[in-house]
Amino acid sequence: MAHGRKFTPFIIKPKPDPTPVPTPEPTPILTPERTSILTPDPTPVSTSVSTPIPTPVPTPVPTPVPTPVATPVSTPIATPFPAPVAAQVPTPVPAPVPIPIPTPVDDIEEPVMSKLDELIERFHEELGADLISTEVVGMDGIAIAGGSTDPNYNSTDAAARLSTVLKLADKASGKLGMGKVDDNLTTTGKAYIIARFIGDGSYFWGVAVTRNATLGSVRMIMNEFAGQIWDMIPR
């Protein structure tokens, strides 16, 4: 092998095939169509310009009307009511207070006077308008009967003070040896006050009269009623 010469290898050629080779048909050349960039209209294009076909209007579907179901009269359906809420329950209204009916004056029962009070009232009638006050008092100074014709005269206070006066008079009479006290006379600028023991000396009777009264008449009337008053005292 010489340098610089290209070596060509030996090629064995094949033998020709006696079968005829079909001649290939020429391939048709396709010409690409132009594509429009506009959006195609979905409305079908009329095939004829002279007689357009109207677009069909859809027929409205009728709305079904519900058939009313008749409720039998013989078997009414009770509608359940919800239970009342506590806030919806009305507050009970209190019953009105009955108005007291005033009792007629004629139907008012007067307090029943005791026999001792009736006797004191008779004494008042005998003595007349000169009487200021009269009380039947125990030695504890508490009056059990009597009263005053003067609203400013405190008969309760007078009864308590007269009991003290009679106790002192009885004590002084006993120490002097002058016997039992019959009555005690107190003279003031407006009245005479006579106090005397009745019965066994556990009670006394005080009478206050104006200065216009006659002391002799007052003592005489008191002597008439003293025994009756003692008998009427509850013991």
GUVOTI-636107 format. One record per residue: x, y, z of N, C-alpha, C in turn; residue in three letters. Coordinates in steps of 0.2 Angstrom, whole numbers. Example, Ala and Ser with C-alpha at 12.3 -4.5 7.8 and 13.67 -1.06 7.14 Angstrom:
BEGIN
[[66,-28,39],[62,-22,39],[66,-16,39],"ALA"]
[[64,-11,35],[68,-5,36],[64,0,39],"SER"]
END
This chain:
BEGIN
[[4,-6,0],[0,0,0],[5,6,0],"MET"]
[[3,11,-5],[7,17,-5],[4,22,-1],"ALA"]
[[8,26,1],[5,32,6],[2,37,1],"HIS"]
[[-4,40,3],[-7,45,0],[-12,43,-5],"GLY"]
[[-14,37,-6],[-19,34,-11],[-25,31,-7],"ARG"]
[[-31,33,-9],[-37,31,-6],[-39,24,-8],"LYS"]
[[-40,19,-4],[-41,13,-5],[-49,12,-6],"PHE"]
[[-51,9,-12],[-58,8,-13],[-59,0,-13],"THR"]
[[-64,-2,-8],[-65,-9,-7],[-69,-12,-13],"PRO"]
[[-68,-18,-14],[-72,-22,-19],[-79,-23,-17],"PHE"]
[[-84,-21,-21],[-91,-22,-20],[-94,-27,-25],"ILE"]
[[-97,-32,-22],[-101,-37,-26],[-108,-35,-27],"ILE"]
[[-109,-34,-34],[-116,-32,-36],[-121,-38,-36],"LYS"]
[[-127,-37,-33],[-132,-42,-33],[-135,-43,-40],"PRO"]
[[-138,-49,-41],[-141,-50,-48],[-148,-47,-48],"LYS"]
[[-149,-44,-54],[-156,-41,-55],[-161,-46,-54],"PRO"]
[[-167,-44,-51],[-173,-48,-50],[-178,-48,-56],"ASP"]
[[-179,-53,-59],[-183,-53,-65],[-190,-51,-64],"PRO"]
[[-193,-50,-57],[-200,-48,-56],[-200,-40,-57],"THR"]
[[-205,-38,-62],[-205,-31,-63],[-207,-27,-57],"PRO"]
[[-204,-21,-56],[-205,-17,-50],[-211,-12,-52],"VAL"]
[[-216,-11,-49],[-222,-7,-51],[-219,1,-50],"PRO"]
[[-221,4,-54],[-219,11,-54],[-224,15,-49],"THR"]
[[-221,18,-44],[-225,22,-39],[-229,28,-42],"PRO"]
[[-235,29,-40],[-239,34,-43],[-237,41,-39],"GLU"]
[[-237,46,-43],[-235,53,-40],[-239,55,-35],"PRO"]
[[-236,57,-29],[-240,60,-24],[-243,67,-25],"THR"]
[[-250,67,-24],[-253,74,-25],[-250,79,-20],"PRO"]
[[-249,85,-23],[-247,90,-19],[-253,94,-16],"ILE"]
[[-254,94,-9],[-259,97,-6],[-258,104,-4],"LEU"]
[[-263,108,-6],[-262,116,-5],[-265,117,1],"THR"]
[[-262,120,6],[-266,121,13],[-271,127,12],"PRO"]
[[-277,126,15],[-282,131,14],[-280,136,20],"GLU"]
[[-283,142,18],[-282,148,23],[-287,147,28],"ARG"]
[[-285,148,34],[-289,147,40],[-291,154,43],"THR"]
[[-298,155,43],[-300,162,46],[-300,162,53],"SER"]
[[-298,168,56],[-297,169,63],[-303,171,67],"ILE"]
[[-309,172,63],[-315,174,66],[-319,168,69],"LEU"]
[[-322,169,74],[-326,164,78],[-332,162,73],"THR"]
[[-333,156,72],[-339,154,68],[-345,155,71],"PRO"]
[[-350,158,68],[-357,159,71],[-361,153,71],"ASP"]
[[-363,151,77],[-367,145,78],[-373,145,74],"PRO"]
[[-376,151,72],[-382,151,69],[-381,148,62],"THR"]
[[-385,143,60],[-385,140,53],[-385,145,48],"PRO"]
[[-381,145,43],[-381,150,37],[-386,147,32],"VAL"]
[[-390,152,30],[-396,151,25],[-392,149,19],"SER"]
[[-395,144,16],[-393,141,9],[-395,145,4],"THR"]
[[-401,149,5],[-404,153,0],[-404,160,2],"SER"]
[[-402,165,-1],[-403,172,0],[-410,175,-1],"VAL"]
[[-413,172,-6],[-420,175,-7],[-425,173,-3],"SER"]
[[-425,167,0],[-430,164,5],[-427,162,11],"THR"]
[[-426,167,16],[-423,165,23],[-428,161,27],"PRO"]
[[-425,156,30],[-429,151,35],[-429,154,42],"ILE"]
[[-435,156,45],[-436,159,51],[-433,154,57],"PRO"]
[[-431,157,62],[-428,153,68],[-434,150,72],"THR"]
[[-434,144,73],[-440,141,77],[-440,144,84],"PRO"]
[[-446,146,86],[-448,148,93],[-449,142,97],"VAL"]
[[-446,141,103],[-448,136,107],[-455,136,110],"PRO"]
[[-458,131,110],[-465,131,113],[-465,131,121],"THR"]
[[-468,136,124],[-468,136,132],[-471,130,135],"PRO"]
[[-467,127,140],[-470,122,143],[-475,124,149],"VAL"]
[[-481,122,149],[-486,124,154],[-484,121,161],"PRO"]
[[-485,126,166],[-483,124,173],[-489,120,176],"THR"]
[[-487,115,179],[-492,110,181],[-495,113,188],"PRO"]
[[-502,113,188],[-506,116,194],[-507,110,198],"VAL"]
[[-505,111,205],[-507,106,210],[-514,105,211],"PRO"]
[[-516,99,211],[-523,98,212],[-525,98,220],"THR"]
[[-530,102,222],[-531,103,229],[-534,96,232],"PRO"]
[[-531,94,237],[-534,88,240],[-539,90,246],"VAL"]
[[-545,87,245],[-551,89,249],[-550,85,256],"ALA"]
[[-550,89,262],[-549,86,268],[-556,84,271],"THR"]
[[-557,78,273],[-564,75,275],[-566,79,281],"PRO"]
[[-572,81,281],[-575,84,287],[-575,80,293],"VAL"]
[[-577,74,292],[-578,69,298],[-572,68,302],"SER"]
[[-566,69,299],[-560,67,302],[-555,74,302],"THR"]
[[-556,79,306],[-552,85,305],[-545,83,308],"PRO"]
[[-540,87,304],[-533,86,306],[-531,91,311],"ILE"]
[[-529,89,317],[-527,93,323],[-520,96,321],"ALA"]
[[-520,102,321],[-513,105,320],[-510,106,326],"THR"]
[[-504,103,327],[-500,103,334],[-498,110,335],"PRO"]
[[-499,113,341],[-496,119,343],[-490,119,347],"PHE"]
[[-485,123,345],[-479,122,349],[-480,124,357],"PRO"]
[[-476,121,361],[-477,122,368],[-475,130,369],"ALA"]
[[-479,133,374],[-477,140,375],[-470,141,378],"PRO"]
[[-467,146,376],[-461,148,379],[-462,152,386],"VAL"]
[[-457,151,390],[-458,154,397],[-459,162,396],"ALA"]
[[-455,165,391],[-456,172,391],[-463,174,388],"ALA"]
[[-466,169,384],[-473,171,382],[-479,170,386],"GLN"]
[[-477,167,392],[-483,165,397],[-485,172,400],"VAL"]
[[-491,174,400],[-493,181,403],[-492,180,411],"PRO"]
[[-490,186,413],[-489,186,421],[-496,187,424],"THR"]
[[-497,182,429],[-504,183,432],[-505,189,435],"PRO"]
[[-511,192,434],[-513,198,437],[-516,197,444],"VAL"]
[[-513,200,449],[-516,199,456],[-523,202,456],"PRO"]
[[-527,198,460],[-534,200,461],[-535,206,464],"ALA"]
[[-540,210,462],[-540,217,466],[-542,216,473],"PRO"]
[[-540,221,477],[-541,221,484],[-549,223,485],"VAL"]
[[-552,219,488],[-559,221,489],[-560,228,493],"PRO"]
[[-564,232,491],[-565,239,494],[-570,237,500],"ILE"]
[[-568,239,506],[-573,238,512],[-579,243,511],"PRO"]
[[-585,240,512],[-591,244,512],[-592,246,519],"ILE"]
[[-593,253,519],[-594,256,526],[-600,254,529],"PRO"]
[[-600,252,535],[-606,250,538],[-610,256,540],"THR"]
[[-617,256,539],[-621,262,541],[-620,263,548],"PRO"]
[[-621,269,550],[-621,271,557],[-626,268,561],"VAL"]
[[-632,267,558],[-637,264,562],[-636,256,564],"ASP"]
[[-631,253,560],[-630,246,561],[-624,245,566],"ASP"]
[[-620,250,568],[-615,249,572],[-617,248,579],"ILE"]
[[-615,243,582],[-617,241,589],[-613,245,594],"GLU"]
[[-616,248,598],[-613,252,604],[-610,247,609],"GLU"]
[[-605,249,612],[-602,244,617],[-606,243,623],"PRO"]
[[-607,237,625],[-611,236,631],[-608,239,637],"VAL"]
[[-612,243,640],[-609,246,647],[-610,241,652],"MET"]
[[-605,240,656],[-605,236,662],[-610,239,667],"SER"]
[[-612,235,672],[-616,238,677],[-613,244,681],"LYS"]
[[-606,243,682],[-603,248,686],[-603,255,682],"LEU"]
[[-602,254,675],[-602,260,671],[-609,263,671],"ASP"]
[[-614,259,671],[-621,262,671],[-622,265,678],"GLU"]
[[-620,263,683],[-620,266,690],[-617,273,690],"LEU"]
[[-611,273,687],[-607,280,687],[-611,285,682],"ILE"]
[[-614,282,677],[-618,287,673],[-624,289,676],"GLU"]
[[-628,285,680],[-633,288,685],[-631,293,690],"ARG"]
[[-625,292,692],[-622,297,697],[-621,304,694],"PHE"]
[[-618,303,687],[-617,309,683],[-624,313,682],"HIS"]
[[-629,309,681],[-636,312,680],[-638,316,686],"GLU"]
[[-637,313,692],[-639,316,698],[-635,322,700],"GLU"]
[[-629,322,699],[-625,328,701],[-625,333,696],"LEU"]
[[-627,332,689],[-628,337,684],[-622,340,681],"GLY"]
[[-622,346,679],[-617,350,675],[-611,351,679],"ALA"]
[[-611,351,686],[-605,353,690],[-600,347,690],"ASP"]
[[-601,342,688],[-597,336,688],[-591,337,683],"LEU"]
[[-585,337,685],[-579,337,680],[-576,330,679],"ILE"]
[[-575,326,684],[-573,320,683],[-574,315,689],"SER"]
[[-575,309,688],[-576,304,693],[-572,297,691],"THR"]
[[-569,294,696],[-565,288,694],[-566,283,700],"GLU"]
[[-567,277,699],[-566,272,704],[-559,269,703],"VAL"]
[[-555,269,708],[-548,268,708],[-546,262,713],"VAL"]
[[-541,258,711],[-538,253,716],[-533,257,719],"GLY"]
[[-530,254,725],[-525,257,728],[-518,256,724],"MET"]
[[-518,253,719],[-512,253,714],[-512,259,710],"ASP"]
[[-517,263,710],[-518,269,706],[-521,268,699],"GLY"]
[[-524,263,698],[-527,261,691],[-534,262,692],"ILE"]
[[-537,266,687],[-544,267,687],[-548,261,684],"ALA"]
[[-553,259,686],[-557,253,683],[-564,255,680],"ILE"]
[[-566,262,682],[-572,264,679],[-572,272,680],"ALA"]
[[-576,275,676],[-577,282,677],[-574,286,670],"GLY"]
[[-573,293,671],[-572,297,665],[-572,304,667],"GLY"]
[[-571,308,662],[-571,315,663],[-575,319,658],"SER"]
[[-579,324,659],[-583,328,654],[-578,333,651],"THR"]
[[-572,335,654],[-568,340,651],[-562,336,647],"ASP"]
[[-562,337,640],[-557,334,637],[-549,335,639],"PRO"]
[[-548,341,642],[-542,343,644],[-540,340,651],"ASN"]
[[-544,337,654],[-543,334,661],[-541,327,660],"TYR"]
[[-535,326,663],[-531,319,663],[-534,315,669],"ASN"]
[[-539,311,668],[-542,307,673],[-537,301,675],"SER"]
[[-533,299,671],[-528,293,673],[-523,296,677],"THR"]
[[-520,302,676],[-515,305,680],[-518,307,687],"ASP"]
[[-524,309,687],[-528,311,693],[-529,305,697],"ALA"]
[[-531,299,695],[-532,293,698],[-526,291,702],"ALA"]
[[-520,291,698],[-514,289,701],[-512,294,707],"ALA"]
[[-512,300,706],[-510,305,711],[-515,305,717],"ARG"]
[[-521,304,716],[-526,304,722],[-525,297,726],"LEU"]
[[-523,292,723],[-521,286,727],[-515,287,732],"SER"]
[[-510,291,730],[-505,293,734],[-507,298,740],"THR"]
[[-512,302,738],[-514,307,744],[-518,303,749],"VAL"]
[[-522,299,747],[-526,295,752],[-522,290,756],"LEU"]
[[-517,287,753],[-512,283,757],[-509,287,763],"LYS"]
[[-507,293,761],[-503,298,766],[-508,300,771],"LEU"]
[[-514,302,769],[-519,304,774],[-521,298,779],"ALA"]
[[-522,292,776],[-523,287,781],[-518,285,785],"ASP"]
[[-511,286,783],[-506,285,787],[-505,290,792],"LYS"]
[[-506,296,791],[-506,302,795],[-511,301,801],"ALA"]
[[-517,299,799],[-523,299,803],[-522,293,808],"SER"]
[[-518,288,806],[-517,282,811],[-512,284,816],"GLY"]
[[-507,288,814],[-501,290,818],[-504,295,823],"LYS"]
[[-509,299,821],[-511,304,826],[-517,301,830],"LEU"]
[[-519,295,829],[-524,292,833],[-531,295,832],"GLY"]
[[-532,298,826],[-539,302,824],[-544,297,821],"MET"]
[[-543,291,821],[-548,286,818],[-547,285,810],"GLY"]
[[-552,282,808],[-552,280,801],[-554,286,796],"LYS"]
[[-550,287,791],[-552,293,786],[-558,291,782],"VAL"]
[[-563,296,783],[-569,296,779],[-568,298,772],"ASP"]
[[-566,304,771],[-564,307,764],[-559,312,765],"ASP"]
[[-556,314,759],[-551,319,759],[-553,324,754],"ASN"]
[[-553,331,756],[-556,336,752],[-550,341,750],"LEU"]
[[-549,342,743],[-544,346,741],[-547,352,737],"THR"]
[[-546,358,739],[-549,364,736],[-544,367,732],"THR"]
[[-545,369,725],[-541,372,721],[-545,379,718],"THR"]
[[-542,383,714],[-545,389,712],[-550,387,707],"GLY"]
[[-551,381,704],[-556,380,699],[-561,374,701],"LYS"]
[[-559,370,706],[-563,364,708],[-562,362,715],"ALA"]
[[-567,357,717],[-566,354,723],[-565,346,721],"TYR"]
[[-560,343,725],[-559,336,723],[-560,332,730],"ILE"]
[[-565,328,730],[-566,324,735],[-565,316,734],"ILE"]
[[-561,313,738],[-559,306,738],[-560,303,744],"ALA"]
[[-563,297,743],[-565,293,749],[-565,285,748],"ARG"]
[[-563,282,753],[-563,274,753],[-570,271,752],"PHE"]
[[-570,266,749],[-576,262,749],[-575,255,750],"ILE"]
[[-580,251,753],[-579,244,755],[-574,243,760],"GLY"]
[[-570,238,759],[-565,237,764],[-559,241,764],"ASP"]
[[-559,246,760],[-553,251,759],[-548,249,754],"GLY"]
[[-550,244,750],[-545,242,744],[-546,246,738],"SER"]
[[-552,250,738],[-553,254,732],[-555,261,735],"TYR"]
[[-555,266,731],[-557,273,733],[-561,276,727],"PHE"]
[[-565,281,729],[-569,284,724],[-567,292,724],"TRP"]
[[-565,294,718],[-563,301,718],[-568,305,713],"GLY"]
[[-570,311,716],[-575,315,712],[-572,322,712],"VAL"]
[[-572,325,706],[-570,332,705],[-576,336,702],"ALA"]
[[-578,342,706],[-583,346,704],[-581,353,703],"VAL"]
[[-585,357,700],[-583,364,700],[-584,368,706],"THR"]
[[-582,374,707],[-583,378,713],[-590,380,714],"ARG"]
[[-594,379,709],[-601,381,709],[-605,376,713],"ASN"]
[[-602,370,714],[-606,364,717],[-606,365,724],"ALA"]
[[-612,362,727],[-613,363,734],[-609,356,737],"THR"]
[[-604,357,742],[-601,351,744],[-605,347,748],"LEU"]
[[-610,350,752],[-615,345,756],[-619,341,751],"GLY"]
[[-621,343,746],[-625,339,741],[-621,334,738],"SER"]
[[-614,336,736],[-610,331,733],[-609,325,738],"VAL"]
[[-607,327,744],[-606,321,749],[-612,317,750],"ARG"]
[[-618,320,750],[-624,316,751],[-625,311,745],"MET"]
[[-624,314,739],[-625,309,734],[-620,304,733],"ILE"]
[[-614,305,735],[-609,300,735],[-610,295,741],"MET"]
[[-613,297,746],[-615,292,751],[-620,287,749],"ASN"]
[[-625,290,745],[-630,286,742],[-627,280,737],"GLU"]
[[-622,282,733],[-620,278,728],[-614,273,730],"PHE"]
[[-611,275,736],[-604,272,738],[-605,264,739],"ALA"]
[[-611,262,742],[-612,255,743],[-614,251,737],"GLY"]
[[-617,255,732],[-619,251,726],[-613,250,722],"GLN"]
[[-608,255,722],[-602,255,718],[-598,249,721],"ILE"]
[[-597,249,727],[-593,243,730],[-596,236,728],"TRP"]
[[-603,236,728],[-606,229,726],[-605,228,718],"ASP"]
[[-604,233,714],[-603,232,707],[-596,231,705],"MET"]
[[-591,232,709],[-584,231,708],[-583,223,707],"ILE"]
[[-580,221,701],[-578,214,701],[-573,212,705],"PRO"]
[[-574,206,709],[-569,204,713],[-568,196,713],"ARG"]
END
